[in-house]
C-alpha cells in the first residue's frame, strides 16, 4: 500500500477560507497600531515556521534505509536536513530580534491582555522566548535554542568560521570521509557535499546532542513556540471582535505570483 501524498494530505487538513474585517489591524485607543503591526509579524513568523516544518516532514518521509553508509542518497538527505535547519534557525533568530526590538510593545497593556489568552501550558514557553530575546536567563527554553538561532552559519556565511570547519574536517583529519562532490553536467546534477559537512561541523560544534533535535525538525520547544504564535494571532482577531465569515472567492482571479512561470 503506497504512503499518502504529504502535499495532498496537508491540503486536505486545511480549514476552509474565512475572512474578517480588514480594520481589525487598524489601531485605535484600545489596540495601538504598534501592537497590531507586531501581531501581523507574528502571523508571518507562524507561516514561515510552518513551511519549514512541512519541508522537514517531506524529508523525514524518505529516510534512507541505512544512513550509516556513504551514498549519494544519504549525503543528499543529510544536506537537505542541514539546509532546512539553517532556515529554521534563521526564522528563530529573526523572531528573537523582533521581540528584542519590540520589548516595549510586549509590555504594553494591550499585548499583556493578549498574552493572558495563551493556554496555561504554553505561557512558560512564551515567557522563556521573550526572556531569551533580551539575553535574560531562560528557564524552560534551552540555551541551545538561542545559540542555534545565532550560529554563524545559520543565517549568513562567516568566512573565518567556514574555513576553520573545513580545515578541522579535511586537513586535520576529523572527518572519516574525504571531501565529496557529485560533479554533474548541470547545477541540478551537482552537489558539493563537503559544503554540507562544513555547515554541520560549524553547527554541531556548539552542542551536538541538542542540535540533533533542532536539525531533525523535531524540536519540541519550537513546536510549542509556533503554537504560541497561532494562539496569539487568532486570539487577537477574536479580541478585536472581528466577525468571522465565509470568504466567497469563486469569481476572483489571481495575478501571477512570485516564483510562478
C-alpha positions in Angstrom: 0.0 0.0 0.0 1.5 3.3 -1.0 2.0 6.0 1.5 -0.3 9.1 1.3 0.9 12.1 -0.7 2.0 14.5 2.1 1.2 17.6 0.0 -2.3 16.4 -0.7 -2.6 15.3 2.9 -1.7 18.8 4.1 -4.2 20.5 1.7 -6.9 18.2 2.9 -6.2 19.2 6.5 -6.5 23.0 5.8 -9.8 24.5 7.0 -12.0 26.4 4.5 -11.4 30.0 3.7 -12.8 32.6 6.2 -12.3 36.3 6.2 -12.6 39.2 8.7 -12.9 43.0 8.8 -9.6 44.4 7.5 -9.9 47.1 10.1 -9.0 44.5 12.7 -5.4 45.5 12.2 -6.1 49.3 12.2 -5.0 50.7 15.6 -7.3 52.5 18.0 -7.2 53.7 21.6 -7.6 50.1 22.9 -5.3 48.4 20.5 -2.4 50.7 19.5 -1.1 50.4 15.9 2.3 49.1 17.1 0.6 46.1 18.7 -1.5 45.5 15.6 1.7 45.5 13.5 3.5 43.2 15.8 0.7 40.7 15.6 1.0 40.9 11.8 4.7 40.0 12.1 3.9 37.0 14.4 1.4 35.7 11.8 4.2 35.8 9.2 6.6 34.0 11.5 4.0 31.3 12.1 3.7 30.7 8.4 7.4 30.7 7.9 7.9 28.1 10.6 5.0 26.0 9.3 6.5 26.0 5.8 9.9 24.8 7.1 8.2 22.2 9.3 6.3 20.9 6.3 9.6 20.6 4.4 11.1 18.7 7.3 8.1 16.4 7.2 8.6 15.7 3.5 12.3 14.9 4.1 11.6 12.7 7.0 9.3 10.5 4.9 12.1 9.5 2.6 14.7 8.4 5.2 17.5 6.2 3.7 17.2 2.6 4.7 20.8 2.8 6.1 22.1 6.2 6.9 25.5 4.9 8.1 26.7 4.1 4.6 28.3 6.7 2.3 25.9 7.0 -0.7 24.6 10.0 -2.7 21.2 9.3 -1.2 22.5 9.6 2.3 24.6 12.6 1.6 21.8 14.4 -0.2 19.3 13.6 2.5 21.7 14.9 5.2 22.5 18.0 3.2 18.8 18.9 2.9 18.3 18.5 6.7 21.2 20.8 7.4 19.8 23.4 5.0 16.3 23.2 6.5 17.8 23.5 9.9 19.7 26.6 8.9 16.5 28.2 7.6 14.7 27.2 10.8 17.5 28.8 12.8 17.1 31.9 10.7 13.4 32.1 11.5 14.1 31.7 15.2 16.8 34.4 15.1 14.6 36.9 13.4 11.8 36.1 15.8 14.1 36.8 18.7 15.3 40.0 17.1 11.6 41.0 16.5 10.8 40.5 20.2 14.0 42.3 21.3 13.3 45.4 19.3 9.7 45.5 20.4 10.2 44.9 24.1 8.1 48.0 25.0 5.2 46.8 22.8 5.3 43.4 24.5 5.0 45.1 27.9 2.1 47.3 26.8 -1.3 46.8 28.4 -2.9 45.7 25.1 -0.3 43.0 24.4 -0.4 41.8 28.1 -4.2 41.3 27.7 -3.4 39.3 24.6 -0.8 37.2 26.4 -3.3 36.3 29.1 -5.3 34.4 26.4 -2.5 31.9 25.9 -3.2 28.4 27.3 -1.6 27.9 30.7 0.7 25.1 29.3 2.2 27.5 26.7 2.8 30.5 28.8 6.2 29.3 30.1 7.5 28.7 26.6 6.4 32.2 25.5 8.0 33.8 28.6 11.2 32.0 28.1 11.3 33.0 24.5 10.9 36.7 25.4 13.5 36.3 28.1 16.0 34.8 25.7 15.4 37.7 23.2 16.6 40.0 25.9 19.5 37.8 27.0 17.9 37.1 30.3 18.3 33.6 31.8 15.8 31.3 30.3 14.0 28.7 32.3 12.3 26.1 30.1 13.7 27.1 26.8 17.1 25.6 26.3 20.3 27.6 25.9 20.7 25.7 22.7 17.8 27.4 21.1 19.4 30.8 21.4 22.8 29.5 20.4 21.5 27.8 17.3 19.5 30.8 16.3 22.6 32.9 16.4 25.0 30.4 14.9 27.4 31.9 12.4 26.4 29.7 9.5 22.7 29.6 10.2 21.7 32.9 8.6 24.8 34.2 6.9 28.2 33.0 5.7 31.1 33.6 8.1 34.3 33.2 6.1 36.5 32.5 9.1 34.2 30.0 10.7 33.6 28.2 7.5 37.3 28.0 6.8 38.0 26.7 10.3 35.4 23.9 9.9 36.9 22.8 6.5 40.4 22.6 8.0 39.3 20.7 11.0 37.4 18.2 8.9 39.6 17.6 5.9 43.1 18.9 6.7 43.3 17.8 10.3 41.5 14.5 9.7 38.5 14.9 11.9 36.2 13.6 9.2 36.3 9.9 8.3 35.0 10.8 4.8 37.1 12.7 2.3 35.6 15.9 0.7 32.9 14.7 -1.7 31.3 16.2 -4.8 28.7 15.0 -7.3 30.1 16.8 -10.3 27.4 16.7 -13.0 26.9 18.5 -16.3 24.3 20.9 -14.8 23.7 22.7 -11.5 20.8 20.2 -10.7 23.1 17.2 -11.1 25.9 18.7 -9.0 26.2 19.0 -5.2 29.1 20.0 -3.1 28.7 17.6 -0.2 31.8 19.0 1.5 30.0 22.3 2.0 27.2 20.4 3.8 29.8 18.8 6.0 31.3 22.2 6.8 27.9 23.6 7.9 27.2 20.5 10.0 30.6 20.9 11.7 30.1 24.5 12.5 26.6 23.9 13.9 27.4 20.8 15.9 30.5 22.4 17.4 28.0 24.3 19.7 26.3 21.2 21.1 25.9 18.1 19.0 23.2 16.4 21.2 20.9 19.4 21.4 21.4 20.2 17.7 20.1 16.8 16.7 16.5 17.6 17.7 16.8 21.1 16.1 18.1 19.8 12.8 15.7 16.8 12.5 12.7 19.2 12.7 11.6 17.5 15.9 12.4 20.2 18.5 9.5 20.2 20.9 10.3 23.7 22.1 10.0 25.1 18.6 6.6 23.4 18.2 5.4 25.0 21.4 6.6 28.4 20.2 4.7 28.1 17.0 1.6 27.1 19.0 2.0 30.3 20.9 2.0 32.3 17.7 -1.1 30.5 16.5 -3.0 31.3 19.7 -1.8 34.9 19.9 -2.8 35.8 16.3 -6.2 34.0 16.4 -6.9 35.4 19.9 -6.1 38.9 18.7 -8.7 38.7 15.9 -11.3 37.5 18.4 -10.3 40.2 20.9 -10.9 42.8 18.2 -14.5 41.4 17.9 -13.9 40.8 14.2 -16.8 38.6 13.0 -15.6 35.6 11.1 -17.4 35.0 7.8 -17.1 32.6 5.0 -15.0 34.0 2.2 -16.5 34.0 -1.3 -13.6 33.6 -3.7 -15.1 31.7 -6.6 -15.1 34.6 -9.1 -11.7 36.0 -8.1 -8.8 35.5 -10.5 -5.3 35.9 -9.1 -2.4 37.6 -10.9 0.8 35.8 -11.4 2.7 35.4 -8.1 6.3 35.2 -7.1 8.0 32.0 -8.4 5.3 31.2 -10.9 6.4 30.6 -14.5 
